[in-house]
Amino acid sequence: MSTTAPADQTTAKVYPPSPEMAASAHIDAAKYEEMYAASIADPEAFWGEHGKRIDWIKPYTIVKNTNFEPGNVSIKWFEDGTMNVSANCIDRHLATRGDQTAIIFEPDNPEEDAQHITYKQLHVAVCKMANILEDLGVRRGDRVVLYLPMVPEAAYAMLACARIGAIHSIVFAGFSPDALSARINGSDAKVVITADYAPRGGRQTPLKSNADAALLHCKDTVKCLVVKRTGGQTTWVEGRDFDYNELALEADEYSKPVEMNAEDPLFILYTSGSTGQPKGVVHCSGGYLVFASMTHEYVFDYKDGDIFWCTADVGWVTGHSYIVYGPLANGATTVMFEGVPTYPDASRFWQVCEKHKVNQFYTAPTALRALMGQGNEFVEKCDLSSLRILGTVGEPINPEAWNWYNDVIGKGKCPIVDTWWQTETGGHLLTPLPGAHALKPGSAMKPFFGVQTVVLDPHTGEEIHDYPCEGVLCLKDSWPSQMRTVWGDHERFEKTYFSDYKGYYFAGDGCKRDADGDYWITGRVDDVINVSGHRMGTAEVESALVAHASVAEAAVVGYPHDIKGQGIYCYVTLMNGVEPSDDLRKELRTWVRTEIGPIASPDVIQWAPGLPKTRSGKIMRRILRKIAENDYGSLGDTSTLADPSVVDDLIANRAG
Ligand code: WT7
């Protein structure tokens, strides 16, 4: 289903770590083998030890208490320990690195000054934000929605919630007012934190007015805290809206971190699945932080003094774990970039690397493909000599993009860590370690410590022990940053992840495992597509389309797209009497953007007088995918269709 079929492993070139890298990295090949074996042989002992990498108020005595059995799924780590995430990310560094930069903020506009925020300054800012939230009535366990640009205040707000025990739920600033109100209501949030505008790529998204529109559909007790980013005009509702910058002037500079249980929720993050509306993935405090900080250190070979840059947005899990929580728990310097890779031009990423002397750079294959197409002169004019480790995430990386990353960006001397994980997993599950593994372009390589990946036969549900093999990717046992539940719907949690293959966590991806035991992700095996590294449920786009008055029925599938990985291909059946037209196509595209957000924009809309259905009325998506992929040779058996002629019509009128 992925556009990037894994390379033929027998012929692929292999890139072993350089002797210097193997010698200097935290983990070399022998150490990986030893630690991995120990982590599987005795998870209690392994995590009992590594759980100590963060500070506990009351140390845990119970390490692991997890159950994947359908009907009784329950995941708890370090359950009798207490701690505070914010204190771990800030306070414990104050004595040793108070004047070290915690966050480098690089604004959208390169003419605007970057900000260097030290751990001491971060402490003050987070305490102030915590006090402001408490003054607005936020208490331990309450939900706070963040709808913010990539500004330091986003990190302050996350850490302030963690400090007082509130649960944050970040909504990516590219989402529409409808998506925002659904998430505010879904978690019954007390406060929404937003900004006047979000500058991005030279344009400005009117976040506050989006929030105003969303709040029309929320309880009138929900308060809105507004960060001034551009100073642009906004409307103001007295009694509901509060000015963060004004309140911060007066707010107290100290707030005591609340003693939280390891299993108290830290955040909710909505993500798309194959059915229904997005679900609120719940992550808890202790296990999440242990795993995020440990993967950040080992996967990126982070060392004291390094400058770490993850280009994600805090609206996605990558931003949670590898811009904020992992790096700050490790006392790192983390870069927060507000802009986009191609503004003002295609050298922006590389200029930022040069300007801030970035050592670890972590981005998505879609960004690399877009930049690769712009030509190497944008890279060559920048000094990238500070780079030591490169990383990718979000989708399989095609060998061309991998080679470009390796040769042109890394100059052949920076290992590339291809990290496979999910919103649900909280941190990296499959990845090479820079000093340990011989890299293969396109392979996410090996399980991280404590991670028990298995390949199952999709038909029998049995584990496949052969090498090489192909099947569905599952997890045999828990790891500390596994999601704990779906917010408000534990049954959906069990049904989504634990019911297809009994006794396993089912990730939704297919994979191959080669003769060396290295994993190659082949893409989603469900009705989820991966657009520019963002997960999109086809059902979500379909329900947005059918909400339009002219649409009778819609079926959405992914198709290969050069830059995005997968594009969104929509088959639309119009209401009786409605005439298809290019204007209507445009209107539907705009409609989906306003219903969900620009990331859900249909790439192709094909008018479909009929959809291929079985006699029982089930849409045969397999056929629609083949047509969208322009692959008619392998349509398979169409004899079970209620009306096989529908397929000929769709092929004859294939769009694009
Ligand atoms: C899905 C999870 C984890 C943060 C970004 C996306 C795909 C992710 C890789 C990779 C191949 C990958 C999978 C996964 N995916 N990383 N390195 N190689 N596929 O998080 O939105 O939760 O999506 O992204 O299909 O299931 P997400």
Residues whose N, C-alpha, C, O or C-beta is under 5 A from the ligand:
A	BS01	WT7	T318 T392 V393 G394 E395 P396 D418 T419 W420 W421 Q422 T423 E424 A444 A507 D509 I521 G523 R524 G533 H534 R535
